[in-house]
Amino acid sequence: MSLTLFVIQSLNGLQLGVLLFLMAAGLTLVFGIMSFVNLAHGSMYMMGAFFAASLYSYTGSFVLAALLLIPAMLALGLAVEWVALRKLYQRDHLDQVLATFGLILFFNEIARIIWGPSPYYMDVPEFLLGAINLFGVRYPAYRFVIIASGLLIALGCYLLIHRTRIGMLIRAGATNRTMVGALGVNIVMLNSLLFALGAVLAGLAGLLAGPIMSVQAGMGEPILILTMVVIVIGGIGSIRGAFYAALIVGVVDTLGRTLLPTLLRSFLERSSADIAGPALASMMIYLLMAVVLAIKPKGLFPVHNS
């Protein structure tokens, strides 16, 4: 493998990592801070991709579609939380798993009814069709925008959680929600906003992923599994852990799928290497998770509530 191809694949891994972070950040807010098991988070990603594709098709503007997507996902998140999930916060995790699994089936069926069973394609914006030069390596402009956007959103999440009053209330509520409620803070409203913010982040991930993959019903489940791996590796409830773990998982997964078959060909027959390589590559992130948990059972950046 040439150095140029290695750099391009590393950037592709970084691009996958920032998409995973957008998913993991939202799920961390809901799962890690609210202690609510939300398996329907992948459905928010799918609905965001469908909303973005429809808005882009209707308006003809990718930027306008992105701006309209935010209030649309905010409204969807608030509606789902108010209608289906609000009464489940005090129930055990099994009830939450069953309820949110039902939401997965519901949203998949709604997507098939509205947009049909066939994949829905979203074009790359015309002004991002070209490539940019990164230190002598030509890289697709749209994928670079995904990386830049993800990093900016990560910075925004950090500032929100650690530098604002709302972030302070979120962290305090995660530590002792009863005490925060006794101080006059509307915990119910705070939970609703947290859930809606998670839906917005998942929707933005769907928007960014739409032009590089087909938008279809059920697209939220595979990425939800990767997102769970990211949260476990980073440390449950840690936005910083989710950020670093997402980048690690994205790069390891992408480079593993690219490098491993080539590496195996050096000491195996080509046919055997082509079969074993992809199979082993798909296991690498789970092996990575096992190693991390063996060394640090609470993840790389565990939250210390004390």
Disulfide bonds with the S-S distance in Angstrom:
none
